[in-house]
Amino acid sequence: SYIISIMPSSSSSSCPYLDTINRTLLDFDFEPSCSITLESSPHIYGCLVCGKFFRGKGKQTPAYTHSVEEGHCVYVHLTKGTFWCLPDGYEIDKTEPSLQDIRLALHPTFTNNQIQTLDTQKELVRDLFGRRYLPGYVGLNNLNKTDYLNCVVQALGHVRPLRDFFLLAPNDDNVIAIGNGDAVAAGSTNGKRKMTTPSSLSTTTIPYEEFSPIAKCFSLLLRNMWSPHRFKSNVDPHMLVQAVSVASNKRYHVGQQAEAGEFISWLLHQLHVGVGGSVVRPSKKKKKKNNRKGGGGSIVHETFMGNVEMTTIVTRRKRRGEQAALAMLNEGGRDAAIMHDNNNNSEVAAFDEDDDDDRAGSDDEDTMERKRQKREILQSLADETIIDEEETVTETQFLQLTLDIPEKPLFKDDDGGLVIPQEPLVNVLRKFDGVSFSDVLAMHQQTTESKEDGTIVSKKRRYKLKTLPNYLILHLSRFKRNGFFVEKNPTIVMFPVKNFDLSSYVFPEGGRKEVPTEDQVRAMSTKELKKLLVDYGRGDVANNAIEKNELLQHCLDFVSTSLPDLLADKYDLVANITHDIPAEVGREGTKHNPLEEGSYRCHVQHKATGQWYEMQDLEVTETMPQLIGVSESYLLIFERKGAVLRNT
């Protein structure tokens, strides 16, 4: 007898069970783990009939057992994106047109052409339930006090260079788009990429398969947020929350509120390391050195890193010491003492130590008395307490600037609440004007001091900005912790949404550059024209120009349109994160934690229409820019005008 098999071959493009797929039950935002054994492995399959996840596809595996018991036959490999029919065990053809929407919902992908149109897209798209949404402006589910993470992701998801990098990272062709429009093959240079940016930092990035779990989850979350092929109009950040909890050793965990300013600093560092950035902290450089190259390279440093010069004056209370006292006596006065010798040598030079006879009746008796008096004076001077000031100048990098806002008022209103003051952002930025000194709490930083070093009485610093990044993060420090509770400063910091001028706070080395005139540009050679474009991140334009006339026209257009804004240090607001607390929190006589009981909101702008959106977890509503500038802002992200240039 003959057995006739009705199972389709592995090369068959059709499957008789495709009509059993229920797309309304599919949700790929959760971590790929087996619903039976609760284990995570590279071989987790999702049932396209009921939406549950199971391990394996061989016999006696949960997926195989589920297919036999429930009659659910169509599965998808959650990592590879391949489709399988169980229990028959054959793979469904990749070109099956009815499965393309599931493939795009599972692993959204973007091309360079799609990336260029993200900021100009105005049309709304629909999900499976008929709800309309705008890609990139979708709500994120709050998993119990994870609103700080949602707002940080929403804000970083609208920083174009960072967004483009992570949207294009997992592409099959492995091509990464840079913020200024360049496209660089990731497989070249032994699997590493080198990107040309205005800051001239050397940047290398490992392949996507070697990204850290946080970097992969962050990339997947951004791709889901900007995907127009979603089955639902909101996104669940479950995978990123789990990766953050593991990497931070549950410092940022579900059910535990955290400060968004601290979290964004931690997350940027994790993303920097996760995409191949250096884990070695950039070394502090003295002012005399003119080497301003950064200490590690990644898209994070390329986007957010700036340089600041820090002058520190430390005042110490210390014992004068024998060496300084001896120098004072030898010079014949107290004003001539040398106080800058910090050696630990405690030996005292002798004062004409001859073999004198100090017996009674000898001629040397008076001489010995004078020497004894000198020793007593020397000892009293050595034990005297003096005040010493030491000044050091260092240059270091920063990813965000922390601003101290004025303290909240002491007086209450009639209802027991605070009288909330308002302060312009330009006044808060005086910390970085290069003139003002700010006090640093140093008494608790030096608990054990040697007698030679003394005890630190005060420490003050002056900050002078050397270079600003294309995207500037300002952290308004609102929360203060003491030994009993957490306090929040409700002072409203007013700021402009457009054309925020920071030129008075930047002191570049060698002075501020001037925009070359048209005659100067026409007199440049081909090498000088290319250098002008490359220095400001327009290397793609310089490389694509074939003839000098074409290159000259590009330079003239760049000098007349974008370069003045780049050199003027003017910024536009990209994202604003605010923190709100209930009305009863902070009232007199109440004991509430404003951090735990408050919530975060994020404001972002749709550049194509100029409309501002307010996003709080799953809610996305329109708002007016006038309300943004007077809110209790906590984190501000500004974009340099002219920093983004699209290909034409």
CORURPE-V900626 format. One record per residue. PSI is psi in degrees with one decimal (NA if undefined). BURIAL is b if it has 9 or more other ideal C-beta (glycine too) atoms within 8 Angstrom, else e. Layout:
# CORURPE-V900626
[[PSI;BURIAL] [PSI;BURIAL]]
This chain:
# CORURPE-V900626
[[157.6;e] [139.7;e] [120.3;e] [118.7;e] [132.3;e] [5.1;e] [130.1;e] [150.0;b] [164.8;e] [-20.1;e] [0.8;e] [143.0;b] [-0.1;e] [153.0;e] [130.8;b] [-3.9;e] [10.2;e] [-24.6;b] [-4.5;e] [-3.3;b] [132.2;b] [98.4;b] [-23.3;b] [-16.9;e] [-0.1;e] [131.5;b] [108.1;b] [13.9;e] [-16.0;b] [163.4;b] [134.5;e] [93.4;b] [149.7;b] [131.9;b] [-10.5;e] [-53.4;e] [-10.2;e] [21.2;e] [149.9;e] [131.8;e] [167.1;e] [-10.9;e] [68.9;b] [131.1;b] [142.4;b] [128.5;b] [122.7;b] [3.5;b] [-43.5;b] [-12.4;e] [3.1;b] [157.9;e] [139.2;b] [157.4;b] [139.8;b] [170.3;b] [-0.6;b] [176.4;e] [146.0;e] [18.4;e] [157.8;b] [-37.4;b] [-42.2;b] [-43.9;b] [-40.3;b] [-38.9;b] [-34.7;b] [-43.2;e] [-40.7;e] [-15.9;e] [21.4;e] [119.8;b] [-17.3;b] [126.6;b] [158.1;b] [135.8;b] [117.2;b] [-19.0;b] [-48.4;e] [-24.8;e] [15.7;b] [151.8;b] [138.9;b] [153.0;b] [119.0;b] [148.0;b] [6.4;e] [-34.1;e] [27.1;e] [153.5;b] [135.3;e] [142.6;b] [138.2;b] [-25.6;e] [7.3;e] [115.6;b] [-28.3;e] [-9.8;e] [0.7;b] [-34.2;e] [-34.3;e] [-38.8;b] [-41.1;b] [-32.9;b] [-32.0;b] [-50.4;b] [85.7;e] [138.7;b] [156.9;b] [148.8;b] [168.8;e] [-37.5;b] [-37.9;e] [-35.7;e] [-39.6;b] [-20.7;b] [4.2;e] [-42.4;b] [-9.6;e] [-0.5;e] [128.7;b] [-17.7;e] [139.9;e] [151.3;e] [163.4;b] [147.2;e] [-172.0;b] [-23.4;e] [7.4;e] [2.1;e] [137.4;e] [140.8;e] [158.6;b] [118.7;b] [134.5;b] [-14.3;b] [57.8;b] [158.5;b] [152.4;b] [135.6;b] [136.5;b] [116.1;b] [38.1;b] [90.7;e] [40.2;b] [22.6;b] [-27.1;b] [-38.7;b] [-40.0;b] [-44.2;b] [-38.8;b] [-41.9;b] [-40.6;b] [-40.6;b] [-48.2;b] [-26.7;b] [-8.9;b] [13.0;b] [108.3;b] [-49.4;b] [-43.1;b] [-41.8;b] [-47.8;b] [-37.4;b] [-49.0;b] [-23.5;b] [-34.8;b] [-4.8;b] [-46.0;b] [15.2;e] [151.0;b] [-37.0;e] [-7.6;e] [46.4;b] [130.6;b] [132.1;b] [137.2;b] [159.2;b] [-28.9;b] [8.1;b] [-8.2;b] [152.8;b] [123.2;b] [134.5;b] [127.6;e] [-22.8;b] [-10.7;e] [165.5;e] [52.0;e] [43.0;e] [8.4;e] [156.2;b] [145.4;b] [126.7;b] [139.9;b] [122.0;b] [167.8;b] [-29.1;b] [-7.6;b] [34.4;e] [139.5;b] [121.0;e] [128.5;b] [143.7;b] [134.7;b] [163.6;b] [161.3;b] [-33.0;b] [-23.2;e] [6.9;e] [153.0;b] [161.0;b] [-36.9;b] [-43.3;b] [-39.5;b] [-44.2;b] [-37.0;b] [-41.0;b] [-43.4;b] [-39.1;b] [-41.8;b] [-38.4;b] [-35.2;b] [-37.1;b] [-37.6;b] [3.6;b] [133.9;b] [8.5;e] [30.0;e] [146.2;b] [-19.0;b] [157.6;b] [5.0;b] [169.2;b] [142.7;b] [117.3;b] [34.6;b] [-44.3;b] [-41.5;b] [-38.5;b] [-41.3;b] [-42.7;b] [-38.5;b] [-40.7;b] [-40.9;b] [-45.6;e] [-31.4;b] [6.1;b] [44.4;e] [23.0;e] [-39.8;e] [101.5;b] [160.0;e] [133.7;b] [2.0;e] [115.0;e] [150.3;e] [165.0;b] [129.7;e] [-31.1;b] [-40.4;b] [-36.4;e] [-40.0;b] [-32.7;b] [-43.3;b] [-42.3;b] [-40.9;b] [-38.2;b] [-41.2;b] [-39.0;b] [-37.5;b] [-46.0;b] [-35.9;b] [-23.8;b] [11.9;b] [10.5;b] [160.7;b] [138.6;e] [-6.3;e] [129.7;e] [137.4;e] [131.4;b] [144.1;e] [138.3;e] [143.8;b] [160.5;e] [-30.6;e] [-26.4;e] [139.5;e] [27.8;e] [110.3;e] [22.3;b] [144.2;e] [167.4;b] [11.5;b] [153.2;b] [132.1;b] [169.3;b] [-27.2;b] [-47.7;b] [-35.8;b] [-31.5;b] [-41.2;b] [-5.8;b] [132.7;b] [178.8;b] [139.3;b] [139.0;b] [129.4;b] [118.9;b] [120.6;b] [128.0;b] [115.6;b] [124.5;b] [123.3;b] [144.0;b] [117.1;b] [165.3;b] [140.1;b] [-46.1;b] [155.8;b] [-38.5;b] [-46.2;b] [-37.8;b] [-40.2;b] [-40.1;b] [-37.3;b] [-43.4;b] [-39.3;b] [-31.8;e] [-9.8;e] [19.1;e] [163.4;e] [-29.3;e] [-15.2;e] [9.5;b] [143.6;b] [115.1;b] [10.7;e] [8.7;e] [109.0;e] [22.5;e] [155.0;e] [10.2;e] [120.3;e] [11.6;e] [139.7;e] [130.7;e] [148.7;e] [149.9;e] [92.9;e] [53.1;e] [84.4;e] [171.2;e] [74.4;e] [149.8;e] [111.3;e] [20.1;e] [153.9;e] [135.3;e] [-8.1;e] [162.4;e] [-16.1;e] [6.3;b] [-41.6;b] [-36.5;e] [-41.0;e] [-32.5;b] [-40.2;e] [-37.0;e] [-37.5;b] [-39.6;e] [-38.0;e] [-40.4;b] [-38.5;e] [-41.6;e] [-41.1;b] [-43.1;b] [-39.5;b] [-38.5;e] [-38.3;b] [-33.7;b] [-3.2;e] [139.0;b] [128.4;e] [165.9;b] [123.2;e] [137.8;b] [133.1;e] [128.0;e] [129.1;e] [144.4;e] [121.5;b] [157.7;b] [128.7;b] [173.0;b] [161.7;b] [151.4;b] [-23.6;b] [153.6;b] [125.1;b] [124.8;e] [136.0;b] [117.7;e] [156.4;b] [150.2;e] [153.5;e] [152.8;b] [158.0;e] [-24.0;e] [148.1;e] [160.7;e] [-172.2;e] [-27.4;e] [5.2;e] [5.2;e] [174.4;b] [147.6;b] [104.8;e] [117.7;e] [171.1;b] [139.0;b] [129.6;b] [149.8;b] [-29.6;b] [-31.3;e] [-34.8;e] [-29.6;b] [1.9;b] [-18.6;e] [-27.2;b] [28.1;b] [-2.4;b] [2.2;b] [-46.3;e] [141.9;e] [141.3;e] [140.0;b] [145.9;e] [132.7;e] [105.3;e] [-7.1;b] [-34.1;e] [-5.7;e] [-21.2;e] [83.0;b] [-33.2;e] [116.3;e] [140.5;b] [163.5;e] [-31.9;e] [-39.5;b] [-32.2;e] [-173.4;b] [133.5;e] [122.7;b] [-45.5;e] [156.9;e] [126.8;b] [150.5;b] [152.4;b] [131.9;b] [137.5;b] [115.3;b] [127.4;b] [-51.9;b] [145.3;b] [145.1;b] [171.1;b] [-27.8;b] [116.4;b] [127.6;b] [123.3;b] [125.4;b] [112.3;b] [110.5;b] [104.9;b] [-25.5;b] [139.4;b] [130.1;e] [136.5;e] [-167.4;e] [-5.5;e] [-42.9;e] [178.9;e] [131.1;b] [147.0;b] [134.5;b] [114.4;b] [9.6;b] [132.2;b] [124.1;b] [115.4;b] [139.6;b] [154.6;b] [148.5;e] [-29.3;e] [149.0;e] [51.1;e] [109.7;b] [119.9;e] [17.0;b] [-28.3;b] [-6.9;e] [2.3;b] [130.4;b] [79.5;e] [150.5;b] [135.1;e] [6.5;e] [168.2;e] [135.9;e] [150.5;e] [151.8;e] [125.7;e] [147.8;e] [170.3;e] [-38.4;e] [-38.4;e] [-37.8;e] [-41.3;b] [-25.4;e] [-6.3;e] [150.9;b] [175.2;e] [-39.3;e] [-40.9;e] [-35.6;e] [-43.1;b] [-39.3;b] [-36.4;e] [-41.2;b] [-40.2;b] [-37.6;b] [-25.5;e] [27.7;b] [24.5;b] [41.2;b] [-29.5;b] [-38.5;b] [-40.3;b] [-36.5;b] [-28.7;e] [-17.9;e] [129.9;b] [-50.2;e] [160.4;e] [-35.6;e] [-39.8;e] [-43.0;b] [-38.9;b] [-39.5;b] [-38.6;e] [-40.7;b] [-40.7;b] [-41.0;b] [-41.3;e] [-41.6;b] [-33.4;b] [-20.1;e] [-58.8;e] [-37.8;b] [-40.4;b] [-38.2;b] [-36.0;b] [-42.3;b] [-16.9;b] [-10.5;b] [48.7;b] [140.7;b] [149.6;b] [146.0;b] [133.1;b] [-47.3;b] [149.2;b] [126.0;b] [126.0;b] [158.8;b] [125.2;b] [146.9;e] [153.1;b] [160.5;e] [-33.4;e] [-16.8;e] [130.2;b] [-6.2;b] [156.8;b] [131.5;e] [-6.1;e] [147.4;e] [92.4;e] [151.9;b] [109.4;e] [-27.1;b] [-43.0;b] [-37.2;e] [-5.3;b] [178.7;b] [157.9;e] [148.8;b] [153.8;b] [138.3;b] [128.5;b] [158.4;b] [137.7;b] [110.2;b] [-29.0;e] [-37.2;e] [-14.0;e] [5.6;e] [135.1;e] [141.5;b] [141.3;b] [123.1;b] [122.2;b] [99.6;b] [-116.8;b] [-8.7;e] [128.9;e] [113.8;b] [158.0;e] [148.9;e] [169.4;b] [144.8;e] [-23.4;b] [-28.8;e] [-21.6;e] [-40.8;b] [-13.6;b] [17.1;e] [169.0;b] [73.8;b] [143.6;b] [-40.0;b] [133.4;b] [134.0;b] [117.9;b] [147.7;b] [130.8;b] [133.8;b] [132.9;b] [1.5;b] [-26.4;b] [123.6;e] [120.3;b] [151.1;e] [139.3;e] [NA;e]]
